[in-house]
């Protein structure tokens, strides 16, 4: 069986100080920024994913070690492994393992280990969203009201799993809770998911939602939501804002 240390060594072998400096800037790790204090060793996402594929047999203890690491790439790799394990459990019809992985994911979330937008975006829909598709989704509404930005983003991004199956109901419910959120990472997430509702589910649903809620939407959210509209339509909806 693979170990957390082996995965860490594999990442260290391809790490680049130059990339680390670039990633620290990109993920806003400066004082007062959303990623303040996060540590990068300099491995880009495609490389992390490729390495993580070799470690899909990591134990819960090893995954916890990675999730609790100060190094961003370690946490990303752990989540990539968890997504792979969840997909394997789904393919095998192992509901017990799926439930265990969801609880494991939520535990990591609660202790603040899923703490940047890429960590959320690469995992929320594939674990929590997939699990909740045919189950009660009340916890997403609760997460949307959290004081922690990453939990709110998890609530919004988890609904992407429903959108992909043609169900926009929870996306619109969570979006309404978050429409006046002051954080730009939430404004962008809401706009992105609304845009996907229009593209993948029903454009009229998106239009109706915008016409009802335009005055409550930030310019960022509205811009993302209408990104694929004609220019004249975008101008019109901005006039409602």
VOVOBA-140403 format. One record per atom (N, C-alpha, C): residue in three letters; x, y, z. Coordinates in steps of 0.2 Angstrom, whole numbers, padded with zeros to 4 digits, always signed. Layout:
<recs>
ALAXYZ/...
</recs>
This chain:
<recs>
UNK+0004-0006+0000/UNK+0000+0000+0000/UNK+0004+0006+0000/UNK+0002+0011-0004/UNK+0006+0018-0004/UNK+0005+0021+0003/UNK+0010+0026+0003/UNK+0010+0030+0009/UNK+0010+0038+0008/UNK+0008+0042+0013/UNK+0008+0049+0012/UNK+0015+0051+0010/UNK+0020+0049+0014/UNK+0027+0051+0013/UNK+0029+0050+0006/UNK+0027+0044+0003/UNK+0029+0043-0004/UNK+0026+0048-0009/UNK+0020+0049-0008/UNK+0017+0054-0012/UNK+0020+0061-0011/UNK+0021+0063-0005/UNK+0025+0069-0004/UNK+0032+0069-0007/UNK+0035+0064-0007/UNK+0042+0063-0010/UNK+0041+0064-0018/UNK+0036+0061-0021/UNK+0035+0062-0028/UNK+0033+0069-0030/UNK+0029+0072-0026/UNK+0028+0079-0027/UNK+0035+0084-0027/UNK+0038+0082-0021/UNK+0045+0086-0020/UNK+0049+0085-0026/UNK+0049+0079-0029/UNK+0054+0078-0035/UNK+0053+0082-0041/UNK+0047+0085-0042/UNK+0045+0089-0048/UNK+0044+0096-0046/UNK+0045+0098-0039/UNK+0043+0105-0037/UNK+0048+0110-0040/UNK+0046+0116-0040/UNK+0050+0121-0043/UNK+0049+0127-0039/UNK+0055+0130-0037/UNK+0054+0137-0033/UNK+0051+0142-0037/UNK+0053+0142-0043/UNK+0050+0148-0047/UNK+0042+0147-0048/UNK+0040+0141-0049/UNK+0033+0140-0049/UNK+0029+0141-0042/UNK+0033+0140-0037/UNK+0030+0141-0030/UNK+0029+0148-0029/UNK+0034+0153-0031/UNK+0033+0160-0031/UNK+0027+0162-0035/UNK+0026+0159-0041/UNK+0020+0161-0045/UNK+0014+0159-0042/UNK+0014+0153-0040/UNK+0008+0150-0037/UNK+0006+0154-0030/UNK+0011+0156-0026/UNK+0009+0160-0020/UNK+0006+0167-0022/UNK+0008+0170-0028/UNK+0005+0176-0030/UNK-0002+0175-0033/UNK-0003+0169-0037/UNK-0009+0168-0040/UNK-0015+0166-0035/UNK-0013+0163-0030/UNK-0018+0160-0025/UNK-0018+0165-0019/UNK-0016+0171-0020/UNK-0017+0177-0015/UNK-0015+0175-0008/UNK-0008+0173-0007/UNK-0006+0171+0000/UNK-0003+0176+0004/UNK-0003+0183+0002/UNK-0001+0188+0006/UNK-0005+0190+0012/UNK-0002+0194+0016/UNK-0006+0196+0022/UNK-0012+0199+0021/UNK-0018+0197+0024/UNK-0024+0200+0023/UNK-0028+0197+0016/UNK-0025+0193+0012/UNK-0028+0190+0006/UNK-0031+0183+0008/UNK-0036+0181+0004/UNK-0040+0175+0006/UNK-0035+0169+0007/UNK-0029+0168+0004/UNK-0025+0162+0005/UNK-0019+0164+0009/UNK-0020+0169+0013/UNK-0014+0171+0017/UNK-0011+0165+0021/UNK-0004+0165+0020/UNK+0000+0160+0024/UNK+0000+0153+0021/UNK-0004+0152+0015/UNK-0003+0145+0012/UNK+0004+0144+0009/UNK+0006+0138+0010/UNK+0012+0136+0008/UNK+0012+0132+0001/UNK+0016+0134-0004/UNK+0017+0131-0010/UNK+0024+0128-0011/UNK+0024+0122-0014/UNK+0031+0120-0016/UNK+0032+0120-0023/UNK+0027+0122-0027/UNK+0028+0123-0034/UNK+0027+0118-0039/UNK+0021+0114-0038/UNK+0019+0109-0043/UNK+0012+0111-0046/UNK+0012+0111-0052/UNK+0006+0114-0056/UNK+0000+0108-0055/UNK-0006+0110-0056/UNK-0012+0105-0055/UNK-0011+0099-0060/UNK-0010+0100-0066/UNK-0009+0094-0070/UNK-0004+0089-0067/UNK+0002+0091-0065/UNK+0007+0087-0062/UNK+0004+0083-0056/UNK+0001+0087-0051/UNK-0002+0085-0045/UNK-0007+0079-0047/UNK-0011+0080-0051/UNK-0016+0075-0053/UNK-0013+0069-0056/UNK-0008+0070-0060/UNK-0005+0064-0063/UNK-0001+0060-0057/UNK+0002+0063-0053/UNK+0005+0059-0047/UNK+0000+0056-0043/UNK-0005+0060-0041/UNK-0011+0057-0037/UNK-0014+0051-0039/UNK-0014+0050-0046/UNK-0017+0044-0049/UNK-0013+0037-0047/UNK-0007+0038-0045/UNK-0003+0032-0043/UNK-0004+0031-0035/UNK-0008+0035-0032/UNK-0009+0034-0025/UNK-0016+0033-0023/UNK-0020+0030-0027/UNK-0027+0029-0026/UNK-0029+0024-0020/UNK-0024+0021-0017/UNK-0025+0016-0012/UNK-0023+0019-0005/UNK-0022+0025-0005/UNK-0020+0028+0002/UNK-0025+0027+0007/UNK-0023+0026+0013/UNK-0027+0024+0019/UNK-0030+0031+0021/UNK-0036+0031+0025/UNK-0038+0037+0028/UNK-0033+0040+0033/UNK-0029+0037+0036/UNK-0024+0040+0040/UNK-0019+0044+0036/UNK-0017+0041+0030/UNK-0012+0044+0026/UNK-0016+0050+0023/UNK-0022+0050+0021/UNK-0026+0055+0018/UNK-0026+0061+0023/UNK-0027+0059+0029/UNK-0028+0064+0034/UNK-0021+0068+0035/UNK-0016+0064+0035/UNK-0009+0067+0035/UNK-0008+0072+0030/UNK-0010+0070+0024/UNK-0009+0075+0018/UNK-0014+0081+0019/UNK-0020+0080+0021/UNK-0025+0085+0022/UNK-0023+0090+0027/UNK-0019+0088+0032/UNK-0017+0092+0038/UNK-0010+0095+0037/UNK-0008+0094+0031/UNK-0001+0097+0029/UNK-0002+0104+0028/UNK+0003+0108+0029/UNK+0003+0115+0028/UNK+0004+0116+0020/UNK+0006+0111+0016/UNK+0008+0112+0009/UNK+0002+0111+0005/UNK+0000+0116+0001/UNK-0006+0116-0003/UNK-0006+0110-0008/UNK-0001+0109-0011/UNK-0001+0103-0016/UNK-0002+0096-0012/UNK+0000+0096-0006/UNK-0002+0089-0002/UNK-0009+0089-0001/UNK-0013+0094+0000/UNK-0020+0094+0001/UNK-0024+0093-0005/UNK-0021+0096-0010/UNK-0024+0095-0017/UNK-0024+0088-0019/UNK-0018+0085-0018/UNK-0017+0078-0020/UNK-0021+0073-0016/UNK-0022+0075-0009/UNK-0027+0071-0005/UNK-0034+0071-0008/UNK-0036+0077-0010/UNK-0043+0077-0012/UNK-0044+0074-0019/UNK-0038+0074-0023/UNK-0039+0071-0030/UNK-0039+0063-0028/UNK-0036+0060-0023/UNK-0036+0053-0022/UNK-0043+0052-0019/UNK-0046+0056-0015/UNK-0053+0055-0012/UNK-0058+0055-0018/UNK-0057+0059-0023/UNK-0062+0059-0028/UNK-0061+0053-0032/UNK-0055+0050-0033/UNK-0054+0044-0037/UNK-0057+0038-0033/UNK-0056+0038-0026/UNK-0059+0033-0022/UNK-0067+0033-0022/UNK-0070+0039-0022/UNK-0077+0040-0022/UNK-0080+0037-0028/UNK-0076+0039-0034/UNK-0079+0036-0041/UNK-0079+0029-0041/UNK-0073+0026-0038/UNK-0073+0019-0038/UNK-0078+0015-0034/UNK-0080+0019-0028/UNK-0085+0016-0024/UNK-0092+0017-0027/UNK-0093+0022-0031/UNK-0099+0023-0034/UNK-0100+0018-0040/UNK-0094+0016-0044/UNK-0094+0011-0049/UNK-0096+0004-0046/UNK-0093+0003-0040/UNK-0094-0003-0037/UNK-0101-0004-0033/UNK-0105+0002-0033/UNK-0111+0002-0029/UNK-0110+0001-0022/UNK-0104+0003-0019/UNK-0103+0003-0012/UNK-0105+0009-0008/UNK-0111+0009-0006/UNK-0114+0014-0002/UNK-0111+0016+0004/UNK-0109+0011+0008/UNK-0105+0012+0014/UNK-0099+0016+0013/UNK-0095+0014+0008/UNK-0089+0017+0007/UNK-0090+0025+0004/UNK-0095+0025+0000/UNK-0097+0032-0002/UNK-0099+0037+0004/UNK-0103+0034+0009/UNK-0105+0038+0015/UNK-0099+0039+0019/UNK-0094+0034+0020/UNK-0088+0036+0024/UNK-0084+0041+0021/UNK-0083+0041+0014/UNK-0079+0046+0011/UNK-0082+0053+0011/UNK-0089+0054+0011/UNK-0092+0060+0012/UNK-0091+0063+0019/UNK-0092+0058+0024/UNK-0091+0061+0031/UNK-0083+0063+0032/UNK-0079+0059+0029/UNK-0072+0061+0029/UNK-0071+0068+0026/UNK-0074+0069+0020/UNK-0073+0075+0017/UNK-0076+0081+0021/UNK-0082+0080+0024/UNK-0085+0085+0028/UNK-0081+0086+0034/UNK-0078+0081+0037/UNK-0073+0082+0043/UNK-0067+0087+0041/UNK-0064+0085+0035/UNK-0059+0089+0033/UNK-0061+0097+0032/UNK-0067+0097+0029/UNK-0070+0104+0028/UNK-0071+0108+0035/UNK-0073+0104+0040/UNK-0075+0107+0046/UNK-0068+0110+0050/UNK-0063+0106+0049/UNK-0057+0108+0052/UNK-0053+0112+0047/UNK-0056+0115+0042/UNK-0052+0120+0038/UNK-0047+0118+0033/UNK-0047+0112+0031/UNK-0042+0109+0027/UNK-0044+0110+0019/UNK-0050+0111+0018/UNK-0052+0113+0011/UNK-0053+0120+0010/UNK-0047+0124+0009/UNK-0047+0131+0011/UNK-0044+0135+0006/UNK-0045+0133-0001/UNK-0044+0138-0006/UNK-0049+0136-0012/UNK-0050+0140-0016/UNK-0055+0139-0021/UNK-0053+0133-0026/UNK-0047+0132-0027/UNK-0046+0126-0032/UNK-0047+0119-0028/UNK-0046+0119-0021/UNK-0047+0113-0017/UNK-0055+0112-0017/UNK-0059+0117-0017/UNK-0066+0117-0017/UNK-0068+0114-0024/UNK-0066+0118-0029/UNK-0069+0117-0036/UNK-0067+0110-0038/UNK-0061+0107-0036/UNK-0059+0100-0039/UNK-0062+0095-0035/UNK-0066+0096-0030/UNK-0069+0091-0025/UNK-0076+0091-0024/UNK-0079+0097-0023/UNK-0086+0098-0020/UNK-0091+0094-0024/UNK-0091+0095-0030/UNK-0096+0092-0034/UNK-0095+0085-0035/UNK-0089+0083-0035/UNK-0087+0076-0036/UNK-0088+0071-0030/UNK-0088+0074-0025/UNK-0089+0070-0018/UNK-0096+0072-0015/UNK-0097+0078-0012/UNK-0103+0079-0009/UNK-0109+0080-0014/UNK-0108+0083-0019/UNK-0113+0084-0024/UNK-0116+0078-0027/UNK-0111+0073-0029/UNK-0113+0067-0032/UNK-0117+0063-0026/UNK-0115+0063-0020/UNK-0118+0059-0015/UNK-0125+0062-0014/UNK-0126+0068-0014/UNK-0132+0071-0012/UNK-0137+0071-0018/UNK-0136+0069-0024/UNK-0140+0070-0029/UNK-0147+0067-0028/UNK-0147+0061-0025/UNK-0153+0058-0024/UNK-0155+0057-0017/UNK-0152+0062-0013/UNK-0153+0062-0006/UNK-0156+0069-0004/UNK-0158+0070+0003/UNK-0160+0077+0005/UNK-0154+0081+0005/UNK-0155+0088+0003/UNK-0149+0092+0001/UNK-0149+0098+0006/UNK-0153+0097+0012/UNK-0153+0103+0017/UNK-0147+0106+0019/UNK-0142+0101+0020/UNK-0135+0104+0022/UNK-0132+0109+0018/UNK-0134+0109+0011/UNK-0131+0114+0007/UNK-0133+0121+0009/UNK-0140+0121+0010/UNK-0143+0128+0012/UNK-0139+0130+0019/UNK-0138+0125+0023/UNK-0135+0127+0030/UNK-0127+0129+0028/UNK-0124+0126+0024/UNK-0117+0128+0022/UNK-0117+0135+0019/UNK-0122+0136+0015/UNK-0123+0143+0012/UNK-0123+0148+0016/UNK-0125+0147+0023/UNK-0126+0152+0028/UNK-0120+0152+0032/UNK-0115+0148+0031/UNK-0109+0148+0035/UNK-0105+0155+0035/UNK-0102+0156+0041/UNK-0097+0162+0041/UNK-0090+0161+0038/UNK-0089+0155+0035/UNK-0083+0153+0032/UNK-0084+0152+0025/UNK-0080+0156+0021/UNK-0081+0157+0014/UNK-0080+0151+0010/UNK-0076+0146+0012/UNK-0075+0140+0009/UNK-0080+0135+0009/UNK-0084+0136+0015/UNK-0090+0131+0016/UNK-0095+0134+0011/UNK-0096+0141+0011/UNK-0101+0143+0006/UNK-0100+0142-0001/UNK-0093+0142-0003/UNK-0092+0140-0010/UNK-0093+0132-0011/UNK-0091+0128-0006/UNK-0093+0121-0006/UNK-0100+0120-0008/UNK-0105+0124-0004/UNK-0112+0123-0005/UNK-0114+0125-0012/UNK-0111+0130-0015/UNK-0113+0132-0022/UNK-0110+0127-0027/UNK-0104+0125-0026/UNK-0100+0121-0031/UNK-0103+0114-0031/UNK-0105+0112-0025/UNK-0108+0105-0025/UNK-0114+0104-0030/UNK-0118+0110-0031/UNK-0124+0109-0035/UNK-0122+0108-0042/UNK-0116+0109-0044/UNK-0114+0107-0051/UNK-0116+0100-0053/UNK-0115+0096-0048/UNK-0117+0089-0049/UNK-0124+0088-0051/UNK-0128+0092-0049/UNK-0136+0092-0050/UNK-0137+0095-0057/UNK-0133+0101-0058/UNK-0134+0104-0065/UNK-0132+0099-0071/UNK-0127+0095-0070/UNK-0125+0091-0075/UNK-0130+0085-0076/UNK-0135+0084-0072/UNK-0140+0079-0073/UNK-0147+0083-0074/UNK-0146+0089-0076/UNK-0152+0093-0078/UNK-0157+0096-0072/UNK-0154+0096-0066/UNK-0158+0098-0061/UNK-0155+0105-0058/UNK-0159+0110-0059/UNK-0156+0117-0057/UNK-0159+0119-0050/UNK-0164+0115-0047/UNK-0168+0118-0042/UNK-0163+0120-0036/UNK-0159+0116-0034/UNK-0155+0117-0028/UNK-0150+0123-0029/UNK-0147+0123-0036/UNK-0143+0128-0038/UNK-0146+0135-0037/UNK-0152+0136-0039/UNK-0156+0142-0038/UNK-0157+0144-0031/UNK-0159+0139-0027/UNK-0160+0140-0020/UNK-0154+0142-0016/UNK-0148+0139-0017/UNK-0142+0141-0014/UNK-0140+0148-0017/UNK-0141+0149-0023/UNK-0139+0155-0026/UNK-0142+0161-0023/UNK-0149+0160-0022/UNK-0153+0165-0019/UNK-0150+0167-0012/UNK-0148+0162-0008/UNK-0145+0163-0001/UNK-0139+0168-0002/UNK-0135+0166-0007/UNK-0128+0169-0008/UNK-0128+0176-0012/UNK-0134+0178-0015/UNK-0134+0183-0020/UNK-0130+0190-0017/UNK-0131+0191-0011/UNK-0128+0197-0008/UNK-0122+0196-0004/UNK-0119+0190-0005/UNK-0113+0189-0002/UNK-0107+0194-0004/UNK-0103+0196+0001/UNK-0098+0202-0001/UNK-0092+0199-0004/UNK-0091+0192-0003/UNK-0084+0190-0005/UNK-0084+0188-0013/UNK-0079+0191-0016/UNK-0079+0190-0024/UNK-0079+0183-0026/UNK-0076+0179-0022/UNK-0075+0171-0024/UNK-0082+0168-0023/UNK-0086+0171-0019/UNK-0093+0168-0019/UNK-0097+0171-0025/UNK-0096+0178-0026/UNK-0100+0181-0032/UNK-0098+0177-0038/UNK-0092+0176-0039/UNK-0090+0172-0045/UNK-0093+0165-0046/UNK-0093+0162-0040/UNK-0095+0155-0040/UNK-0103+0155-0041/UNK-0107+0160-0038/UNK-0114+0160-0040/UNK-0115+0162-0047/UNK-0111+0166-0050/UNK-0112+0168-0057/UNK-0111+0162-0061/UNK-0105+0159-0060/UNK-0103+0153-0064/UNK-0109+0148-0064/UNK-0111+0146-0058/UNK-0116+0141-0058/UNK-0123+0143-0061/UNK-0125+0149-0061/UNK-0130+0152-0064/UNK-0129+0151-0072/UNK-0124+0153-0074/UNK-0122+0152-0081/UNK-0123+0145-0083/UNK-0121+0140-0079/UNK-0121+0133-0081/UNK-0128+0131-0081/UNK-0133+0134-0077/UNK-0140+0132-0077/UNK-0142+0134-0084/UNK-0141+0140-0086/UNK-0143+0142-0093/UNK-0140+0138-0099/UNK-0134+0136-0098/UNK-0131+0132-0103/UNK-0133+0125-0103/UNK-0134+0122-0098/UNK-0135+0114-0097/UNK-0142+0112-0095/UNK-0146+0117-0092/UNK-0153+0115-0090/UNK-0158+0118-0094/UNK-0159+0125-0093/UNK-0164+0129-0096/UNK-0162+0136-0096/UNK-0162+0139-0102/UNK-0160+0146-0102/UNK-0165+0150-0099/UNK-0172+0148-0100/UNK-0177+0152-0098/UNK-0177+0153-0090/UNK-0175+0147-0087/UNK-0174+0147-0079/UNK-0169+0153-0077/UNK-0164+0153-0081/UNK-0159+0158-0079/UNK-0161+0165-0080/UNK-0164+0166-0086/UNK-0167+0173-0087/UNK-0172+0175-0082/UNK-0177+0170-0080/UNK-0182+0172-0075/UNK-0178+0174-0069/UNK-0173+0170-0067/UNK-0170+0171-0060/UNK-0166+0178-0061/UNK-0163+0179-0066/UNK-0160+0186-0067/UNK-0165+0192-0066/UNK-0170+0191-0070/UNK-0175+0196-0070/UNK-0178+0198-0063/UNK-0179+0192-0059/UNK-0182+0193-0053/UNK-0177+0196-0048/UNK-0170+0194-0049/UNK-0165+0195-0043/UNK-0160+0200-0046/UNK-0160+0203-0051/UNK-0155+0207-0054/UNK-0153+0213-0049/UNK-0157+0216-0046/UNK-0156+0221-0041/UNK-0152+0219-0035/UNK-0152+0213-0034/UNK-0148+0210-0028/UNK-0142+0207-0030/UNK-0140+0206-0036/UNK-0134+0203-0039/UNK-0129+0208-0039/UNK-0123+0206-0038/UNK-0117+0210-0039/UNK-0115+0210-0046/UNK-0112+0215-0048/UNK-0110+0216-0055/UNK-0106+0210-0057/UNK-0102+0207-0053/UNK-0097+0201-0054/UNK-0102+0195-0056/UNK-0107+0194-0051/UNK-0111+0188-0052/UNK-0115+0189-0059/UNK-0118+0195-0060/UNK-0122+0196-0066/UNK-0117+0195-0072/UNK-0111+0198-0072/UNK-0107+0197-0078/UNK-0105+0190-0079/UNK-0104+0186-0074/UNK-0103+0179-0075/UNK-0109+0175-0078/UNK-0115+0177-0075/UNK-0121+0173-0076/UNK-0123+0174-0084/UNK-0121+0180-0086/UNK-0124+0182-0093/UNK-0118+0182-0098/UNK-0113+0178-0096/UNK-0106+0178-0100/UNK-0108+0176-0108/UNK-0112+0171-0109/UNK-0114+0169-0115/UNK-0120+0172-0119/UNK-0122+0177-0116/UNK-0128+0181-0119/UNK-0125+0185-0124/UNK-0130+0187-0129/UNK-0128+0192-0134/UNK-0126+0199-0130/UNK-0122+0203-0133/UNK-0120+0209-0130/UNK-0126+0214-0128/UNK-0131+0214-0133/UNK-0137+0218-0131/UNK-0141+0216-0125/UNK-0141+0209-0124/UNK-0144+0206-0119/UNK-0140+0208-0112/UNK-0134+0207-0113/UNK-0130+0209-0107/UNK-0131+0216-0105/UNK-0131+0221-0109/UNK-0132+0228-0108/UNK-0139+0229-0105/UNK-0144+0225-0107/UNK-0150+0226-0104/UNK-0151+0223-0097/UNK-0148+0218-0096/UNK-0148+0215-0089/UNK-0144+0219-0084/UNK-0138+0222-0087/UNK-0134+0227-0082/UNK-0139+0233-0080/UNK-0143+0235-0085/UNK-0147+0241-0084/UNK-0152+0239-0078/UNK-0154+0233-0077/UNK-0158+0231-0071/UNK-0155+0231-0064/UNK-0148+0231-0065/UNK-0144+0230-0059/UNK-0144+0236-0054/
</recs>
